[in-house]
Amino acid sequence: MFEGFFSKMFYGNTVTEWATALFFIVGALVVGKALYWVFSKVLRKLTNRTDTTLDDIVVDLIEEPIVFAFTVVGIWFGLGRLQFPEAVDAWIWKGIQFLIVLSVTWLISRLLNSLFTLFLAPLAQESENDLDNQLLPIVRKGTTFTVWSLGVIVALNNAGYDVAAVLAGLGIGGIALAMAAKDTVSNVFGGFTIFTDRPFKINDRIKVGGFDGTVSEIGIRSTRLRTLAGTLVTIPNSTFSATAVENVSEEPSRKVSLNLGLTYDTTPEAMERAMDLLREIASSNPNLDEKVFVGFNRFGDFALNITMIYYITSGADITATQTDINMEILRTFTAENLEFAYPTQTLYTIAQQTR
């Protein structure tokens, strides 16, 4: 009974031949899963114990592509035991070639990504120039895109497709796509403008389009800004070509204008003493620039006004420095009995005599 069943023909092959092919395919999948487990569990533990990173690169490089390639070969070997029409055999062989080329492409792509991660990225971090930190992610993505593009073209060519005709069609369609994606194209050119003109770099604080924050990432199409509130804002690069950008981090110093008002009963000698004290406070603070301007600038409505202009050096904590200056002024003026004025009015009442 079973012998007759296994001898039956289906699509040019007996049940036994179909079962054998299925056995090879399932076996290839099982062995592929077993190889993946060996690579991810056993070999990774062994390579983590060594001091060199070369073995880690090799394991990370070959584990998934090799398993994929082994599975493809197992499927090809299983299907090769079956008899198909010539057209079907040609289609299967082209499909196997396509998958093998993609497996090799995957291997090369992972190799390049491993080189970027383990070698180029640490070198970029150690260098003093920030340009390589900005260009490295873009070069990495561009390299990956190029490798996969070439891999797909070679795979299609091996599969028997007319790649030249396909590329020509893509070229014609690319013109229409560029017309429809003009905003994307402008953003890409804006990204190149950022890298050539360098109005800012990563970790710079900038103000643009109503946003104030630190640059966290610069890409080809957009730039990401971490605002002072902690939110992440993605700004199209075309914005930087059409909008003024204020680079706060590049300011040589932060100018601070301070207006103080003393009461009108302050003597000229006390006013001179107050201005001398302000100069002494400024000169004793290490976070201030040498240029400090102090002057008696105005007779106000209810106060004698003194202006103090000072500059906080780049890199200093602006808020903390202002707090130190203001606290020292308050302590010193209180000790010298120099009174700050506040809005006051004096009313004179004329008494009328009655007869």
C-alpha positions as CSV (number, residue, x, y, z in Angstrom):
1,M,0.0,0.0,0.0
2,F,2.6,2.5,1.1
3,E,5.0,1.4,-1.7
4,G,2.3,2.3,-4.2
5,F,1.7,5.6,-2.6
6,F,5.4,6.6,-2.5
7,S,5.7,5.6,-6.2
8,K,2.9,7.9,-7.3
9,M,4.0,10.7,-9.6
10,F,3.2,14.4,-8.9
11,Y,4.4,17.0,-11.3
12,G,7.0,14.7,-12.7
13,N,8.4,13.4,-9.4
14,T,7.5,10.6,-7.1
15,V,6.3,11.1,-3.5
16,T,9.6,9.6,-2.4
17,E,11.5,12.3,-4.4
18,W,9.3,15.1,-3.0
19,A,9.8,13.8,0.5
20,T,13.6,13.5,0.1
21,A,13.7,17.1,-1.2
22,L,11.6,18.3,1.7
23,F,13.9,16.4,4.1
24,F,17.0,18.2,2.7
25,I,15.2,21.6,2.8
26,V,14.0,21.1,6.4
27,G,17.4,19.7,7.4
28,A,19.1,22.8,5.9
29,L,16.9,25.0,8.0
30,V,17.5,23.0,11.2
31,V,21.3,23.0,10.6
32,G,21.2,26.7,9.8
33,K,19.4,27.3,13.1
34,A,21.9,25.1,14.9
35,L,24.8,27.0,13.3
36,Y,23.3,30.3,14.4
37,W,23.0,29.0,18.0
38,V,26.6,27.9,17.9
39,F,27.8,31.3,16.6
40,S,25.7,33.4,19.0
41,K,26.1,31.3,22.2
42,V,29.3,29.3,22.1
43,L,31.7,31.2,19.8
44,R,30.8,34.6,21.1
45,K,31.6,33.5,24.7
46,L,34.9,32.2,23.6
47,T,35.8,35.4,21.7
48,N,34.7,37.6,24.6
49,R,37.5,36.0,26.7
50,T,40.3,37.1,24.3
51,D,42.0,40.5,24.3
52,T,41.9,41.0,20.5
53,T,38.8,42.3,18.7
54,L,39.6,40.5,15.4
55,D,37.9,37.3,16.4
56,D,34.8,39.3,17.6
57,I,34.7,40.9,14.1
58,V,35.0,37.6,12.4
59,V,32.1,36.0,14.4
60,D,29.9,39.1,14.0
61,L,30.7,39.1,10.4
62,I,30.0,35.6,9.4
63,E,27.3,34.3,11.8
64,E,24.1,35.4,10.0
65,P,25.3,35.6,6.4
66,I,26.9,32.2,6.6
67,V,23.8,30.6,8.1
68,F,21.7,32.2,5.4
69,A,24.0,31.0,2.6
70,F,24.1,27.5,4.1
71,T,20.3,27.4,4.2
72,V,20.1,28.6,0.5
73,V,22.6,25.9,-0.5
74,G,20.5,23.3,1.3
75,I,17.3,24.4,-0.4
76,W,19.1,24.3,-3.8
77,F,20.5,20.9,-3.1
78,G,17.0,19.6,-2.1
79,L,15.3,21.1,-5.2
80,G,18.1,19.8,-7.4
81,R,17.0,16.2,-6.7
82,L,13.7,16.9,-8.3
83,Q,12.9,16.9,-12.0
84,F,11.3,20.1,-13.4
85,P,10.7,21.5,-16.8
86,E,13.6,23.3,-18.3
87,A,12.0,26.7,-17.7
88,V,11.4,26.0,-14.0
89,D,14.9,24.7,-13.5
90,A,16.3,27.9,-15.1
91,W,14.1,30.0,-12.8
92,I,15.2,28.1,-9.7
93,W,18.8,28.4,-10.6
94,K,18.5,32.1,-11.2
95,G,16.7,32.5,-7.8
96,I,19.5,30.6,-6.1
97,Q,22.1,32.8,-7.8
98,F,20.2,35.9,-6.7
99,L,20.1,34.7,-3.1
100,I,23.8,33.7,-3.0
101,V,24.9,37.1,-4.3
102,L,22.7,38.8,-1.7
103,S,24.4,36.6,0.9
104,V,27.8,37.8,-0.2
105,T,26.6,41.4,-0.3
106,W,25.3,41.0,3.3
107,L,28.7,39.6,4.3
108,I,30.6,42.6,2.8
109,S,28.1,45.1,4.3
110,R,28.5,43.6,7.8
111,L,32.3,43.6,7.4
112,L,32.3,47.3,6.6
113,N,29.9,48.1,9.5
114,S,32.2,46.2,11.8
115,L,35.2,48.2,10.6
116,F,33.4,51.4,11.2
117,T,32.2,50.4,14.7
118,L,35.4,48.9,16.0
119,F,38.1,50.9,14.3
120,L,37.0,54.1,12.7
121,A,34.5,55.3,15.3
122,P,37.1,55.1,18.2
123,L,39.6,57.0,16.1
124,A,37.0,59.7,15.4
125,Q,36.3,60.0,19.1
126,E,39.9,60.4,20.0
127,S,40.6,63.1,17.4
128,E,40.2,66.7,18.3
129,N,38.5,67.6,15.1
130,D,34.7,67.3,15.3
131,L,34.3,67.1,11.5
132,D,35.1,63.4,11.4
133,N,32.4,62.7,14.0
134,Q,29.8,64.4,11.8
135,L,31.0,62.8,8.5
136,L,31.4,59.2,9.9
137,P,27.7,58.3,10.2
138,I,27.0,59.8,6.7
139,V,30.0,57.9,5.1
140,R,28.8,54.7,6.9
141,K,25.2,55.0,5.6
142,G,26.5,55.9,2.1
143,T,28.9,53.0,2.0
144,T,26.1,50.6,3.1
145,F,23.8,52.0,0.4
146,T,26.5,51.7,-2.3
147,V,27.4,48.1,-1.4
148,W,23.7,47.0,-1.4
149,S,23.0,48.8,-4.6
150,L,25.9,47.1,-6.4
151,G,24.9,43.8,-4.8
152,V,21.3,44.0,-6.1
153,I,22.5,45.0,-9.6
154,V,24.9,42.1,-9.7
155,A,22.2,39.7,-8.4
156,L,19.7,40.9,-11.0
157,N,22.4,40.5,-13.7
158,N,23.1,37.0,-12.6
159,A,19.4,36.2,-12.5
160,G,19.2,37.1,-16.2
161,Y,17.6,40.5,-16.0
162,D,18.7,43.3,-18.4
163,V,20.2,45.6,-15.8
164,A,21.0,48.3,-18.3
165,A,17.3,48.6,-19.3
166,V,16.3,48.6,-15.6
167,L,18.8,51.4,-14.9
168,A,17.7,53.4,-17.9
169,G,14.1,53.1,-16.7
170,L,15.2,54.2,-13.2
171,G,17.0,57.2,-14.8
172,I,13.8,58.4,-16.5
173,G,11.8,57.7,-13.4
174,G,14.4,59.4,-11.3
175,I,13.8,62.7,-13.1
176,A,10.1,62.6,-12.2
177,L,11.0,61.5,-8.7
178,A,13.4,64.4,-8.3
179,M,10.7,66.8,-9.5
180,A,8.3,65.4,-6.9
181,A,11.0,65.3,-4.2
182,K,12.4,68.8,-4.6
183,D,12.1,69.4,-0.9
184,T,14.2,66.4,-0.2
185,V,16.8,67.5,-2.7
186,S,16.9,71.0,-1.2
187,N,17.4,69.4,2.3
188,V,20.3,67.3,0.9
189,F,22.0,70.3,-0.6
190,G,21.4,72.1,2.7
191,G,23.2,69.2,4.5
192,F,26.2,69.7,2.2
193,T,26.1,73.4,2.9
194,I,26.4,72.7,6.6
195,F,29.4,70.4,6.1
196,T,31.2,72.9,3.8
197,D,30.4,76.2,5.6
198,R,30.3,74.7,9.1
199,P,28.0,77.2,10.7
200,F,27.8,74.9,13.7
201,K,29.0,71.4,14.8
202,I,27.8,68.6,17.1
203,N,27.3,69.7,20.7
204,D,27.1,73.4,19.7
205,R,24.2,75.4,21.2
206,I,22.3,77.2,18.4
207,K,19.2,79.3,17.9
208,V,17.2,78.8,14.7
209,G,13.6,79.1,13.7
210,G,12.5,79.8,17.2
211,F,14.3,76.8,18.7
212,D,17.1,77.0,21.2
213,G,19.2,73.9,21.9
214,T,22.2,71.7,21.4
215,V,23.0,70.0,18.1
216,S,22.9,66.2,18.7
217,E,23.1,64.9,15.1
218,I,23.8,66.3,11.7
219,G,22.4,64.2,8.8
220,I,22.2,64.6,5.0
221,R,18.5,65.5,5.1
222,S,17.9,66.9,8.6
223,T,19.6,68.0,11.8
224,R,18.4,67.0,15.3
225,L,18.4,69.6,18.1
226,R,18.0,68.8,21.8
227,T,16.2,71.9,23.2
228,L,16.8,73.3,26.6
229,A,13.5,71.8,27.7
230,G,14.9,68.3,26.8
231,T,12.8,67.6,23.7
232,L,14.3,66.5,20.4
233,V,13.5,68.6,17.4
234,T,14.2,67.5,13.8
235,I,14.9,70.5,11.6
236,P,15.1,70.1,7.7
237,N,18.6,71.2,6.5
238,S,17.0,73.5,4.0
239,T,16.0,75.7,6.9
240,F,19.6,76.5,7.7
241,S,20.1,77.9,4.1
242,A,17.1,80.2,4.3
243,T,17.2,81.2,8.0
244,A,19.7,83.0,10.1
245,V,21.4,80.7,12.6
246,E,22.8,82.0,15.9
247,N,25.7,79.9,17.2
248,V,25.6,80.6,20.9
249,S,28.6,78.4,21.6
250,E,30.8,80.4,19.3
251,E,30.3,83.7,21.2
252,P,33.7,84.8,22.7
253,S,31.9,86.1,25.8
254,R,28.5,86.8,27.2
255,K,27.7,90.5,27.7
256,V,25.7,91.4,30.8
257,S,24.3,94.9,31.5
258,L,23.5,95.6,35.1
259,N,21.6,98.8,36.3
260,L,21.7,99.7,40.0
261,G,19.8,102.5,41.6
262,L,21.0,104.2,44.9
263,T,18.8,106.5,46.9
264,Y,19.0,110.3,46.4
265,D,20.5,110.9,49.8
266,T,23.7,109.1,48.6
267,T,26.7,111.5,48.8
268,P,29.1,112.0,45.8
269,E,31.8,110.3,47.9
270,A,29.5,107.3,48.4
271,M,28.7,107.1,44.7
272,E,32.5,107.0,43.9
273,R,32.9,104.3,46.5
274,A,30.1,102.3,45.0
275,M,31.6,102.4,41.5
276,D,35.0,101.4,42.9
277,L,33.4,98.4,44.7
278,L,31.8,97.3,41.5
279,R,35.2,97.4,39.7
280,E,36.8,95.4,42.6
281,I,34.0,92.8,42.5
282,A,34.5,92.3,38.7
283,S,38.3,92.1,38.9
284,S,38.1,89.4,41.6
285,N,35.8,87.1,39.7
286,P,37.9,84.6,37.5
287,N,35.0,84.0,35.1
288,L,34.9,87.6,33.8
289,D,36.8,89.3,31.0
290,E,39.1,92.1,31.8
291,K,36.9,94.8,30.1
292,V,34.4,96.1,32.6
293,F,32.6,99.4,32.3
294,V,31.1,101.2,35.3
295,G,29.6,104.6,35.2
296,F,27.1,107.0,36.9
297,N,24.8,107.3,33.9
298,R,21.6,108.9,34.9
299,F,19.5,110.8,37.5
300,G,16.4,108.7,37.6
301,D,13.0,109.6,38.9
302,F,13.7,108.0,42.2
303,A,17.3,106.8,42.1
304,L,20.8,107.7,41.1
305,N,21.6,105.1,38.5
306,I,24.9,103.3,38.0
307,T,25.5,101.1,35.0
308,M,27.9,98.1,35.1
309,I,28.7,96.2,31.9
310,Y,30.8,93.0,32.2
311,Y,31.6,90.0,30.0
312,I,31.5,86.4,31.1
313,T,34.2,84.3,29.4
314,S,33.4,81.5,27.0
315,G,32.9,78.2,28.7
316,A,32.0,79.6,32.1
317,D,28.6,78.9,33.7
318,I,26.6,82.0,32.9
319,T,23.9,81.6,35.4
320,A,26.3,80.7,38.3
321,T,28.6,83.6,37.4
322,Q,25.7,86.1,37.4
323,T,24.6,84.8,40.7
324,D,28.1,85.2,42.2
325,I,28.3,88.8,41.0
326,N,24.9,89.8,42.2
327,M,25.4,88.1,45.6
328,E,28.7,89.8,46.1
329,I,27.2,93.2,45.2
330,L,24.4,92.7,47.7
331,R,26.8,91.7,50.5
332,T,29.3,94.5,49.8
333,F,26.8,97.3,49.4
334,T,24.9,96.2,52.6
335,A,28.2,96.2,54.5
336,E,29.0,99.7,53.2
337,N,25.5,101.1,54.0
338,L,24.8,101.8,50.3
339,E,21.1,101.7,50.0
340,F,19.3,100.6,46.9
341,A,16.4,102.8,45.9
342,Y,12.8,101.7,45.2
343,P,10.0,103.7,43.7
344,T,8.9,106.4,46.1
345,Q,6.9,109.6,46.0
346,T,6.9,112.6,48.3
347,L,3.7,114.5,48.7
348,Y,3.8,118.1,50.1
349,T,0.5,119.3,51.7
350,I,-0.1,123.1,52.1
351,A,-2.2,123.9,55.0
352,Q,-4.7,126.8,54.4
353,Q,-5.4,129.3,57.3
354,T,-9.0,130.0,58.1
355,R,-10.3,133.3,59.4
